[in-house]
Each structure stands twice: as C-alpha cells, then as structure tokens.
Amino acid sequence: MATSGPLTGIRVLEIQGIGPGPFAAMVLADMGADVIRIDRTRAGGLDLGGGATGHDVLARSRRSVAVDLKDPAGVALLLRLVESADVLIEGFRPGVAERLGIGPEACSAANPGLVYGRMTGWGQDGPWAGMAGHDIDYIALAGALLPMGRADAPPPVPLNLVGDFGGGGMLLAVGILAALVERSTSGVGQVVDAAMVDGSALLMAMFHGMRSMGVWDAGRRGSNMLDGGAPFYDTYACADGRYVAVGALEPQFYAALLEGLELDAAEWPQFDLARWPDLRRAIGARFAAADRDHWEDLFAGTDACVAPILGMDEAATHPHLQARGTFVTVDDVLQPAPAPRFSRTATAPPTAPPARGTATLEVLRELGLDDSEIADLRRAGIILAEDGDA
C-alpha cells in the first residue's frame, strides 16, 4: 500500500478485473491512493499469474479483501466499505453491477460523494454494448487500427496499449481525477463512464485534424508522415540483426540524420515524395552496414532523432533510463516505476501485488467489525481471510 504521493488520503475500491481497470487502479495507487482490491473468494476468470505469485504488476501497491459478491451478505459488506471510500472501479459488462446490487444507484445511496468509475469496451449503451470484445476489436471499430502498418499487408496485431491502456485505463484514471476535483467544490460524486472504443477514437484526434487539412491520406496506409510512409520516420535493420528507430521529421533533424549517414542533403531533398523509395533504400543500406550499437554511439548527443530499438530487459539497463530510475525491481520482478513524477509529493516505491484476501482481516477491523462478526462471515464463506481459510 502506498504511503506517499499526491493522492494520499484517497481510498479506492477496485472490483477484481483484468486489463484496463487494474491499470487505472495501479496508476491511482502509484500516486498514493489507498487501493483496496475486492477479490473473489475463489479463483475464476482469466488468471494472469498474479496474486500469490506476485508477478501481476498491474496489481501492485494494493491491499486485497476477498468477498463473495454473489451473496447478499457480501454485497452488504461491500456497501459498508463504500461508505468510507472516495472511488469505486468496476469493469463488468453493462448491467452486471446493477444485478449484483453494487451499481451506481446503490453505491451512491450508501455514499453520495462516491466517484463511480466504469470500464467497458463498447460503453454502457449502444447496439454493441453487451457484446464481448478485446483491445484489437475496440481499436478496429474506433478507426485506430486501420492506419497502422504497411500498405502491402493487413493491419498488424499491435500490443494492447491503445485500447486497453491508453484509451481505456489511462482515461478512466483521468476521468476519476477530474471527478474528484469537481467533488471538492460540489461535495457530490458522479459516474465516470470510460469506454475503450471512445478512448481509442479520442487518441486519433490529431490524425482527424491532419486529414481535414489534407496532410494525411486515410485511404493509403503506410504512405504518410507518421505511419512508416516517410523514410525519415521508420525503423531499419542493422548489420547485427537488431534495429534502430528514426524520427527525423523536422528539416534540421533530417539534416543531422543525413550528415551522420554520410548522405548528401542536396541529393536527397526531404520532401521529394517521388524519390522516397530510393531514399529509404539509401538509408537502409547505410544502417545495414554497421551494428546497432555503432549507430547509437554515432548519433548520441545529436538531434538526428535516432534511437536503438530495445527489448524490455535492454531498456531497463540503458544508461539514460537507469539514470532516471525508469524501471524498478520489486521482489525480483522487473517493472516500470511510477510515472509521472511530482516535485513536492513524491510517490513511494511500488510494493508487490497482494495474494488474495491478505488484508481482509485488517480492512474489516478498520471498518469496525469485531472478531465474532468476522468469524461469522468466515464460517459462512462470505470472506476469505489472510490465512487462506474461508
């Protein structure tokens, strides 16, 4: 559990889920919120290997309370927790929380100041609201997938960064923070409806603007400035089979790139589109003539916008990221450090993900339950306590 950061004093209840909801809760926990994950009393759903093993990085810096929300007594217990919470996060399909008795109406009746965060793929309404889906489906419908990739191939299968985490969990966290700011003046909570399809569409805002200005051809994937169409904004193989990324968009950066590659700027005007295929071959031949580390050393300290393409382990050992402490190791698990950074209310180092139910007794005692009440809940199977006995 975090003990410092700008959200110290904010309590968040996170109903167990996967992907974007836990990511939003992790961001809030990283910033100092007291995040209590409401776990199932029995394992179920998609298990990503977290919990007891401690490898589910999205679940770091929490406390875990295991409650059976399919039992009315478990629902009543959650609503008691809601009374002293600032935020609740759930990622059920539309209508499920209401059927369980923990929807926005029931929770706001227990605590009118509660910010109720909802994370779905398609949203709470609309013809597709009840359908299953995953990141790739949401970004496909939002118009964010088709612009990716080369013109001569189908759109690639990207990592689930755009829908799940950028358009989903990150925007849910932003919405929750905005609602908390508004509550500071109104005293009243509200529902934050975050849908991955909406957020993925929002992330495409710049490209809609570029298309309207006539500087983005939406019908020709792999032919534009930022989709691999420009040879000075692309990736290249090096002699050792590793890769570099080139992002020399501005004229002065492009000039620095050509200088480092020993290519004549007069021979290769940056925006002679007819010669882009030839320019790409020329740049590619230069990079292919030496190892990746050679190019990193050559361009270090310049404005050519050339960077080595690193794997996850390599990134953690790069001198720049080591100097900034961009990665940390928690119980032998390498992971990104909390971001962003705060000058006055610095965040605490993350802690390992909790095993299911390890804080049940602690939190219920904070809630005011005595040992006999807790024992009754355990005997009835309503809670799972830290010793693993229901």
C-alpha positions as CSV (number, residue, x, y, z in Angstrom):
1,M,0.0,0.0,0.0
2,A,1.3,3.4,-1.0
3,T,2.2,5.8,1.9
4,S,3.0,8.9,0.0
5,G,2.1,10.8,-3.2
6,P,-0.5,13.4,-4.2
7,L,-3.4,11.1,-3.7
8,T,-2.6,10.2,-0.1
9,G,-5.8,10.1,1.9
10,I,-7.9,9.0,-1.1
11,R,-9.5,5.5,-0.8
12,V,-10.3,3.4,-3.9
13,L,-12.3,0.2,-4.0
14,E,-11.3,-1.8,-7.1
15,I,-13.6,-4.7,-8.0
16,Q,-11.3,-7.5,-9.3
17,G,-10.9,-7.5,-13.1
18,I,-8.3,-7.7,-15.8
19,G,-6.5,-5.2,-18.0
20,P,-7.6,-1.5,-18.1
21,G,-9.5,-1.4,-14.8
22,P,-6.5,-2.7,-12.8
23,F,-4.2,-0.4,-14.8
24,A,-6.3,2.6,-13.7
25,A,-6.2,1.4,-10.1
26,M,-2.4,0.9,-10.4
27,V,-2.0,4.5,-11.6
28,L,-4.0,5.8,-8.6
29,A,-2.1,3.5,-6.2
30,D,1.2,4.7,-7.6
31,M,0.1,8.2,-6.9
32,G,-0.6,7.4,-3.2
33,A,-4.2,6.3,-3.1
34,D,-5.1,3.5,-0.7
35,V,-6.4,1.0,-3.2
36,I,-8.4,-2.0,-1.8
37,R,-8.9,-4.7,-4.3
38,I,-12.1,-6.6,-3.8
39,D,-11.2,-10.1,-4.9
40,R,-13.3,-13.2,-5.4
41,T,-13.3,-15.7,-2.6
42,R,-12.5,-18.4,-5.2
43,A,-10.3,-18.1,-8.3
44,G,-12.1,-17.6,-11.5
45,G,-11.9,-15.9,-14.9
46,L,-8.7,-15.1,-16.8
47,D,-5.8,-15.7,-14.4
48,L,-2.7,-13.8,-15.5
49,G,-0.5,-15.5,-12.9
50,G,-0.7,-12.7,-10.3
51,G,-1.9,-12.8,-6.8
52,A,0.1,-15.2,-4.7
53,T,3.0,-15.4,-7.2
54,G,3.4,-11.6,-7.2
55,H,4.0,-11.3,-11.0
56,D,0.8,-9.4,-11.8
57,V,2.5,-5.9,-12.0
58,L,-0.9,-4.2,-12.6
59,A,-1.9,-5.4,-9.1
60,R,1.0,-3.8,-7.2
61,S,0.6,-1.4,-4.2
62,R,-2.8,-2.7,-3.1
63,R,-4.5,-4.4,-0.3
64,S,-6.7,-7.4,-1.0
65,V,-10.0,-8.2,0.6
66,A,-11.8,-11.3,-0.6
67,V,-15.6,-11.1,-0.6
68,D,-18.3,-13.2,-2.2
69,L,-20.3,-10.6,-4.1
70,K,-22.8,-13.2,-5.2
71,D,-24.1,-13.5,-1.7
72,P,-26.3,-10.7,-0.3
73,A,-24.1,-10.6,2.9
74,G,-21.1,-10.0,0.7
75,V,-22.9,-7.2,-1.1
76,A,-23.9,-5.6,2.2
77,L,-20.2,-5.8,3.3
78,L,-19.1,-4.0,0.1
79,L,-21.6,-1.3,0.6
80,R,-20.3,-0.7,4.1
81,L,-16.8,-0.3,2.6
82,V,-18.3,2.1,0.1
83,E,-19.4,4.4,2.9
84,S,-15.8,5.4,3.6
85,A,-14.5,5.2,0.1
86,D,-13.8,8.0,-2.4
87,V,-13.8,6.0,-5.6
88,L,-15.1,2.6,-6.8
89,I,-13.8,1.0,-10.0
90,E,-15.6,-1.8,-11.8
91,G,-15.2,-3.4,-15.2
92,F,-18.3,-5.6,-15.6
93,R,-20.4,-5.8,-18.7
94,P,-23.3,-3.3,-18.7
95,G,-26.0,-4.2,-16.2
96,V,-23.9,-6.8,-14.2
97,A,-23.1,-4.4,-11.3
98,E,-26.7,-3.4,-11.0
99,R,-27.8,-7.1,-10.9
100,L,-25.3,-7.8,-8.1
101,G,-26.7,-4.8,-6.2
102,I,-23.5,-2.7,-6.4
103,G,-24.4,-0.4,-9.3
104,P,-24.1,3.4,-9.1
105,E,-27.5,3.9,-7.6
106,A,-26.9,1.5,-4.7
107,C,-23.4,2.8,-4.1
108,S,-24.3,6.5,-4.2
109,A,-27.2,5.8,-1.8
110,A,-24.5,4.5,0.6
111,N,-22.1,7.4,-0.2
112,P,-23.3,10.4,-2.2
113,G,-19.8,11.6,-2.6
114,L,-18.5,8.4,-4.3
115,V,-16.9,8.7,-7.7
116,Y,-18.0,5.5,-9.5
117,G,-15.6,4.5,-12.3
118,R,-16.9,2.2,-15.0
119,M,-14.6,0.5,-17.5
120,T,-16.1,-1.2,-20.5
121,G,-15.1,-1.9,-24.1
122,W,-18.1,-0.7,-26.0
123,G,-19.7,1.6,-23.4
124,Q,-22.7,1.4,-21.2
125,D,-25.1,1.8,-24.2
126,G,-25.4,1.4,-27.9
127,P,-26.1,-1.7,-30.1
128,W,-22.8,-3.4,-29.3
129,A,-22.8,-2.6,-25.5
130,G,-23.5,-6.2,-24.4
131,M,-21.0,-7.9,-26.8
132,A,-17.7,-9.4,-25.8
133,G,-14.5,-7.8,-27.2
134,H,-10.9,-7.1,-26.6
135,D,-8.4,-4.3,-27.4
136,I,-8.0,-5.3,-31.0
137,D,-11.8,-5.1,-31.6
138,Y,-12.2,-1.7,-29.9
139,I,-9.4,0.0,-31.8
140,A,-10.6,-1.6,-35.1
141,L,-14.1,-0.1,-34.7
142,A,-12.7,3.3,-33.5
143,G,-10.6,3.7,-36.7
144,A,-7.3,3.4,-34.8
145,L,-6.2,0.1,-36.2
146,L,-6.5,0.5,-40.0
147,P,-4.0,3.4,-40.2
148,M,-1.3,1.2,-38.7
149,G,1.1,-0.9,-40.7
150,R,2.4,-1.2,-44.2
151,A,0.4,-0.7,-47.4
152,D,1.1,-4.2,-48.7
153,A,0.0,-6.1,-45.6
154,P,-3.1,-6.4,-43.4
155,P,-3.1,-4.1,-40.3
156,P,-0.8,-5.6,-37.7
157,V,-1.8,-7.1,-34.4
158,P,-0.4,-4.4,-32.0
159,L,0.2,-4.7,-28.3
160,N,-2.9,-3.9,-26.3
161,L,-1.6,-0.4,-25.5
162,V,-4.0,1.7,-27.4
163,G,-7.4,0.3,-26.4
164,D,-6.8,-1.3,-23.0
165,F,-4.3,1.1,-21.5
166,G,-4.2,4.4,-23.4
167,G,-7.8,4.7,-24.5
168,G,-9.1,2.7,-21.6
169,G,-7.4,2.6,-18.2
170,M,-5.5,5.8,-18.5
171,L,-8.6,7.8,-19.5
172,L,-10.5,6.2,-16.7
173,A,-7.9,7.4,-14.3
174,V,-8.0,10.9,-15.8
175,G,-11.8,10.9,-15.5
176,I,-11.7,9.8,-11.9
177,L,-9.2,12.5,-11.0
178,A,-11.4,15.1,-12.8
179,A,-14.5,13.9,-10.9
180,L,-12.6,14.1,-7.6
181,V,-11.6,17.7,-8.4
182,E,-15.2,18.6,-9.2
183,R,-16.4,16.9,-6.0
184,S,-14.1,19.2,-4.0
185,T,-16.5,22.1,-4.8
186,S,-19.8,20.3,-5.2
187,G,-19.4,17.7,-2.5
188,V,-21.2,15.2,-4.8
189,G,-19.8,12.2,-6.6
190,Q,-20.7,11.0,-10.1
191,V,-20.3,8.2,-12.6
192,V,-17.3,8.1,-14.9
193,D,-18.2,6.1,-18.0
194,A,-15.0,5.1,-19.7
195,A,-15.3,3.0,-22.9
196,M,-12.2,1.7,-24.7
197,V,-13.8,2.4,-28.1
198,D,-14.4,6.0,-27.1
199,G,-10.9,6.5,-25.7
200,S,-9.3,4.8,-28.8
201,A,-11.2,7.2,-31.0
202,L,-10.0,10.2,-28.8
203,L,-6.4,9.1,-29.3
204,M,-6.9,9.6,-33.0
205,A,-7.7,13.3,-32.6
206,M,-4.6,14.6,-34.2
207,F,-4.9,12.4,-37.3
208,H,-8.5,13.6,-37.8
209,G,-7.1,17.1,-37.8
210,M,-4.4,16.2,-40.2
211,R,-6.8,14.6,-42.6
212,S,-9.0,17.6,-42.6
213,M,-6.0,19.8,-43.5
214,G,-5.2,17.5,-46.4
215,V,-1.9,16.3,-44.9
216,W,-3.0,12.7,-44.1
217,D,-4.3,10.3,-46.7
218,A,-6.6,8.0,-44.8
219,G,-7.0,5.8,-47.8
220,R,-3.3,4.9,-48.2
221,R,-1.9,3.2,-45.2
222,G,1.9,3.3,-45.0
223,S,2.2,6.4,-47.1
224,N,2.0,9.2,-44.6
225,M,4.5,11.0,-42.3
226,L,3.8,9.0,-39.1
227,D,2.8,5.6,-40.4
228,G,6.1,4.4,-42.0
229,G,5.5,6.1,-45.3
230,A,8.3,8.7,-44.8
231,P,11.8,7.1,-44.9
232,F,13.0,9.5,-42.2
233,Y,10.3,8.2,-39.8
234,D,10.8,4.5,-39.9
235,T,12.7,1.5,-38.5
236,Y,15.8,0.0,-40.0
237,A,17.7,-3.3,-39.6
238,C,21.4,-3.1,-38.7
239,A,24.3,-5.4,-39.5
240,D,23.8,-7.5,-36.4
241,G,20.1,-8.1,-37.0
242,R,19.0,-5.5,-34.4
243,Y,17.1,-2.3,-35.2
244,V,17.1,1.4,-34.9
245,A,14.2,3.9,-34.9
246,V,14.4,7.1,-36.9
247,G,12.2,10.1,-36.3
248,A,13.9,12.9,-38.1
249,L,10.8,14.9,-39.1
250,E,11.9,18.5,-38.8
251,P,14.3,19.7,-41.5
252,Q,17.2,20.4,-39.1
253,F,16.8,16.9,-37.7
254,Y,16.7,15.4,-41.1
255,A,19.9,17.2,-42.0
256,A,21.6,15.8,-38.9
257,L,20.4,12.3,-39.9
258,L,21.9,12.6,-43.4
259,E,25.1,14.0,-42.0
260,G,25.6,11.1,-39.7
261,L,24.8,8.6,-42.5
262,E,27.1,10.5,-44.9
263,L,24.4,11.1,-47.4
264,D,24.3,14.3,-49.4
265,A,21.4,16.6,-48.4
266,A,21.5,18.3,-51.8
267,E,21.0,14.9,-53.5
268,W,18.2,13.8,-51.2
269,P,15.6,16.6,-50.7
270,Q,13.4,15.7,-47.7
271,F,10.0,16.1,-49.3
272,D,10.7,14.8,-52.8
273,L,8.0,12.1,-52.4
274,A,8.7,10.5,-55.8
275,R,12.2,9.6,-54.5
276,W,11.1,8.3,-51.1
277,P,11.5,4.7,-52.1
278,D,15.1,5.4,-53.3
279,L,15.8,7.4,-50.1
280,R,14.5,4.5,-48.0
281,R,16.9,2.1,-49.8
282,A,19.8,4.5,-49.3
283,I,19.1,5.0,-45.6
284,G,18.6,1.3,-45.2
285,A,21.8,0.4,-46.9
286,R,23.8,2.7,-44.5
287,F,22.2,1.3,-41.4
288,A,22.7,-2.3,-42.6
289,A,26.5,-1.6,-42.9
290,A,27.1,-1.5,-39.2
291,D,25.9,-2.8,-35.9
292,R,23.1,-1.2,-33.9
293,D,25.5,-0.1,-31.1
294,H,27.7,1.7,-33.6
295,W,24.7,3.8,-34.7
296,E,23.7,4.6,-31.2
297,D,27.2,5.8,-30.4
298,L,27.4,7.8,-33.6
299,F,24.2,9.6,-33.1
300,A,24.4,10.1,-29.3
301,G,24.3,13.8,-28.4
302,T,22.9,14.8,-31.8
303,D,19.5,15.9,-32.9
304,A,19.2,13.3,-35.6
305,C,16.4,11.5,-33.6
306,V,17.9,8.1,-33.9
307,A,17.4,5.6,-31.1
308,P,18.2,1.9,-30.6
309,I,15.1,-0.4,-30.6
310,L,15.5,-2.2,-27.2
311,G,13.9,-5.2,-25.7
312,M,12.3,-5.0,-22.2
313,D,15.4,-6.2,-20.4
314,E,17.7,-4.0,-22.5
315,A,15.6,-0.9,-21.8
316,A,16.0,-1.5,-18.1
317,T,19.8,-1.4,-18.4
318,H,20.1,1.5,-20.7
319,P,22.2,4.3,-19.1
320,H,19.6,7.0,-19.7
321,L,16.8,5.0,-18.1
322,Q,19.0,3.8,-15.3
323,A,19.9,7.4,-14.5
324,R,16.3,8.4,-14.4
325,G,15.2,5.3,-12.4
326,T,12.6,4.5,-15.1
327,F,12.5,0.8,-14.0
328,V,12.4,-0.8,-10.6
329,T,12.6,-4.3,-9.3
330,V,10.1,-5.4,-6.7
331,D,10.6,-8.9,-5.2
332,D,12.7,-9.9,-8.2
333,V,10.1,-8.7,-10.7
334,L,11.3,-6.0,-13.1
335,Q,8.7,-3.4,-13.8
336,P,8.3,0.3,-14.8
337,A,8.5,2.8,-11.9
338,P,5.5,5.1,-11.2
339,A,5.0,8.0,-13.6
340,P,4.7,10.9,-13.8
341,R,6.9,12.4,-11.1
342,F,5.9,15.0,-8.5
343,S,8.2,17.7,-7.1
344,R,6.6,18.1,-3.7
345,T,4.5,15.0,-3.1
346,A,6.9,12.3,-4.3
347,T,5.4,8.8,-4.7
348,A,6.6,5.8,-2.8
349,P,8.2,2.8,-4.4
350,P,5.7,0.2,-5.5
351,T,5.0,-2.8,-3.4
352,A,4.4,-6.4,-4.5
353,P,0.9,-7.5,-5.6
354,P,-1.1,-8.9,-2.7
355,A,-2.2,-12.5,-2.5
356,R,-6.0,-12.9,-2.5
357,G,-7.5,-12.0,0.9
358,T,-4.3,-11.0,2.7
359,A,-5.8,-7.7,4.0
360,T,-9.3,-9.0,4.7
361,L,-8.9,-9.0,8.5
362,E,-7.1,-5.7,8.5
363,V,-9.6,-3.9,6.5
364,L,-12.7,-5.3,8.2
365,R,-11.3,-4.3,11.6
366,E,-10.7,-0.8,10.2
367,L,-14.3,-0.9,9.2
368,G,-15.3,-1.6,12.8
369,L,-16.2,-5.3,12.7
370,D,-15.3,-7.3,15.8
371,D,-13.8,-10.7,15.8
372,S,-17.1,-12.5,16.3
373,E,-18.6,-10.8,13.3
374,I,-15.6,-11.6,11.2
375,A,-15.7,-15.2,12.4
376,D,-19.3,-15.5,11.3
377,L,-18.5,-14.2,7.8
378,R,-15.7,-16.7,7.5
379,R,-17.8,-19.6,8.6
380,A,-20.5,-18.6,6.1
381,G,-17.9,-18.4,3.2
382,I,-18.6,-14.7,2.7
383,I,-15.0,-13.7,3.1
384,L,-11.6,-15.3,2.6
385,A,-9.1,-14.2,5.3
386,E,-5.3,-14.0,5.0
387,D,-4.6,-17.5,6.3
388,G,-6.4,-18.8,3.2
389,D,-9.3,-20.3,5.1
390,A,-12.8,-19.3,4.0
